[in-house]
Structures are given as structure tokens and as C-alpha cells.
Amino acid sequence: MAKFIYFILDTIACGACIGVLPAPLLRQFQRDDLVSIPLTPRFPWEIALIYKKDRYLSYAARHFVEFICTHFQEEPKLDCM
């Protein structure tokens, strides 16, 4: 799991994207080159992973989807690749 977190944080650090991540995760993988802004009020989220249907997914994107599906496999509504 750590290599995926490092990948996400490295992608953010190189300026390719921004991210919304759980605070405990950020505390575990602290980096001096990234800015973390706590979001308030705190509330539970129901989230979904989405991507363009019938389109090519890069190697990294496929592995990210697989990681999410594996991590949340107890969710009955999840229809993974």
C-alpha cells in the first residue's frame, strides 16, 4: 500500500494534480514539500472511484483501480475491472 501512497504524493509534488486524502494518512506520510489544509467541518463521505467508460487506462491508472477495489472489496456495490 505504501508504494501507492508514495505515488500519489509524488504526483502531487511534481504539480500534476492536487489531492484530497484522509488526515491520518497524511500524518503517516508527512512531506515538507507539500501543503496540507485541514477541511472543516468534518463529515463522513460516501465516495466513488470513477473513470471514463470504454477508454484506455494507463498502467498506473489500472493499478490504482485494482488497489481501490482490493482495499474496499467488502463493499457489495463495487463493480471492479
C-alpha positions as CSV (number, residue, x, y, z in Angstrom):
1,M,0.0,0.0,0.0
2,A,2.8,2.4,0.8
3,K,4.1,2.5,-2.7
4,F,0.7,3.7,-4.0
5,I,0.6,6.4,-1.3
6,Y,4.1,7.5,-2.4
7,F,3.0,7.5,-6.0
8,I,0.0,9.8,-5.2
9,L,2.1,12.1,-3.1
10,D,4.9,12.2,-5.7
11,T,2.3,13.0,-8.4
12,I,1.0,15.9,-6.3
13,A,4.6,17.1,-5.5
14,C,5.5,17.3,-9.2
15,G,2.5,19.5,-9.8
16,A,0.5,17.1,-11.9
17,C,-2.6,17.2,-9.6
18,I,-3.9,18.1,-6.2
19,G,-5.5,15.6,-3.8
20,V,-7.9,15.1,-1.0
21,L,-6.6,12.4,1.4
22,P,-7.5,11.3,4.9
23,A,-5.6,13.3,7.6
24,P,-4.3,10.1,9.3
25,L,-2.7,9.1,6.1
26,L,-1.0,12.4,5.7
27,R,0.3,12.3,9.2
28,Q,1.8,8.9,8.5
29,F,3.5,10.0,5.2
30,Q,4.4,13.6,6.1
31,R,6.4,15.6,3.5
32,D,7.9,19.0,3.8
33,D,7.3,19.8,0.1
34,L,3.5,19.6,0.3
35,V,0.9,21.8,1.9
36,S,-1.9,20.2,3.9
37,I,-5.0,22.2,4.6
38,P,-7.5,20.6,7.0
39,L,-11.0,20.7,5.7
40,T,-13.8,21.6,8.1
41,P,-16.5,20.9,9.1
42,R,-15.6,17.2,9.4
43,F,-18.2,14.9,7.9
44,P,-18.4,11.3,6.7
45,W,-18.1,10.9,3.0
46,E,-19.6,8.3,0.7
47,I,-17.1,8.3,-2.2
48,A,-16.8,6.6,-5.6
49,L,-14.0,5.9,-7.9
50,I,-14.8,6.9,-11.5
51,Y,-13.2,6.8,-14.8
52,K,-14.2,7.1,-18.5
53,K,-16.0,4.1,-19.7
54,D,-14.6,2.2,-22.7
55,R,-11.3,4.2,-22.7
56,Y,-7.7,3.1,-22.3
57,L,-6.4,3.2,-18.7
58,S,-2.7,3.6,-18.2
59,Y,-0.7,1.0,-16.3
60,A,-0.7,3.3,-13.2
61,A,-4.5,4.0,-13.5
62,R,-5.3,0.3,-13.8
63,H,-3.2,-0.5,-10.7
64,F,-4.8,2.4,-8.8
65,V,-8.3,1.0,-9.7
66,E,-7.2,-2.5,-8.6
67,F,-5.8,-1.2,-5.4
68,I,-9.0,0.6,-4.5
69,C,-11.1,-2.5,-5.4
70,T,-8.9,-4.7,-3.3
71,H,-8.9,-2.2,-0.4
72,F,-12.7,-1.8,-0.4
73,Q,-13.7,-5.3,-1.6
74,E,-16.2,-5.7,1.3
75,E,-18.4,-3.1,-0.4
76,P,-21.1,-5.1,-2.3
77,K,-21.8,-2.3,-4.8
78,L,-18.3,-2.1,-6.1
79,D,-18.1,-3.4,-9.7
80,C,-14.3,-3.7,-10.4
81,M,-12.5,-4.3,-13.6
